[in-house]
Amino acid sequence: MTYSMTGFGRHESENIHYKIVIEIKSVNHRYNDIIIKMPRKLNSLEEKMKNVIKEHINRGRVEVFVNFEESEAENLLIVPNYTVLDQYVSALDAIKERYQVSDDVGVSLLARYPDVLKIDFREADEEEIWTLMEDALNGALKALVEMRKVEGAKLKHDTIERVDVIRSIVKNIEKLAPTIIATHKDKMLERIQELLNDTGVELDEQRIATEIAVFSDKTNITEEIVRLESHFEQLVSIFNESKPVGRKLDFLIQEINREVNTIGSKSPDIDISNYVVDMKSEIEKIREQIQNIE
C-alpha cells in the first residue's frame, strides 16, 4: 500500500472532567520527525503519544496540536481554611469571655469572614487523562492515515502513468537506434568520396569497416535500454510492497535518470536527443511525486 506523507486528522474526546481535541498534520521529511505542542501539565504523556504515532507513521514531519479543557464545575473544590477558622473562633470566644456576651458563634457568621473558604481544583488524574488522550490521538491518526492513503493512491497512479510515457519513448528510441549506424556509414562514405574525388586514391574498405565498428560500439545503447526496462518493472512492483517504499523509489528513479543520461551522451542523433529531453522532463516530475511518498 502506498501512502503519501501529506495529510491531516482531527478528533476529540471528553468526559465530565476533561475535553481533549487533537489535530495532526504531516508533510514530507527524510525521517520520522514528531513535534507535539500541548499544555505543559501534559508533558509527562508526550513519550506515550510519540510511541502511538510511530505505530501508524514511519516517515514524515508530524505536528500534533493538543487542546485541553478542564470542567470547572466538576474539578472545582471549595474547602474550609481551618487555620484561619481556628483563629476566628478563638478570637470570638475571647470576646465573649471578656465582655460576658452570650451570642453563639454560628456557621453563617463564620462564612462571612474573609479567607475562611479556599477554592481549589481537583488533582488531575493522569490515567483518566491518558485514556481520553489516547482515544483522541487514535481518532486523529485514523483520519490522517486515511488521507495519506488516498493521496498515496493518486501519487502511485500518476507515477505509473509517467513511467508508461517514458516506456513508450524508449520504444521509439529502440526503433531509431539501428538506423544510426547505417546513417553514419552513408555520411562517412559520402564525405570520403568527396575528399578522394579525382585524387586516384582507392577507398580502404577495411579502414571504413573498422571506423564503423568503433562508432557502433561507442553509440550502442542496448544495455541502457535493457536496464531501463528492468528498472521500470521494478518500480511498478515496489508499489505493491506493504512497507514504506519512498526511499527505495527515490533511489530507483536516480538509476533511471543515470541510464537516460548515458543514452543522451552516447547518441549523436538529434531525434534521440529530443527524446532524452522528454524523458528527463517526465523523470523530474516523477521525482517530485516520489518526494511525498512515505
Secondary structure as GFF3:
##gff-version 3
##sequence-region A 1 294
A	DSSP	beta_strand	7	14	.	.	.	ID=ss1
A	DSSP	beta_strand	18	27	.	.	.	ID=ss2
A	DSSP	beta_strand	32	37	.	.	.	ID=ss3
A	DSSP	three_ten_helix	40	45	.	.	.	ID=ss4
A	DSSP	alpha_helix	46	56	.	.	.	ID=ss5
A	DSSP	beta_strand	60	70	.	.	.	ID=ss6
A	DSSP	alpha_helix	72	75	.	.	.	ID=ss7
A	DSSP	beta_strand	76	80	.	.	.	ID=ss8
A	DSSP	alpha_helix	82	99	.	.	.	ID=ss9
A	DSSP	alpha_helix	107	110	.	.	.	ID=ss10
A	DSSP	beta_strand	117	121	.	.	.	ID=ss11
A	DSSP	alpha_helix	126	196	.	.	.	ID=ss12
A	DSSP	alpha_helix	205	219	.	.	.	ID=ss13
A	DSSP	alpha_helix	222	238	.	.	.	ID=ss14
A	DSSP	alpha_helix	246	266	.	.	.	ID=ss15
A	DSSP	alpha_helix	270	290	.	.	.	ID=ss16
###
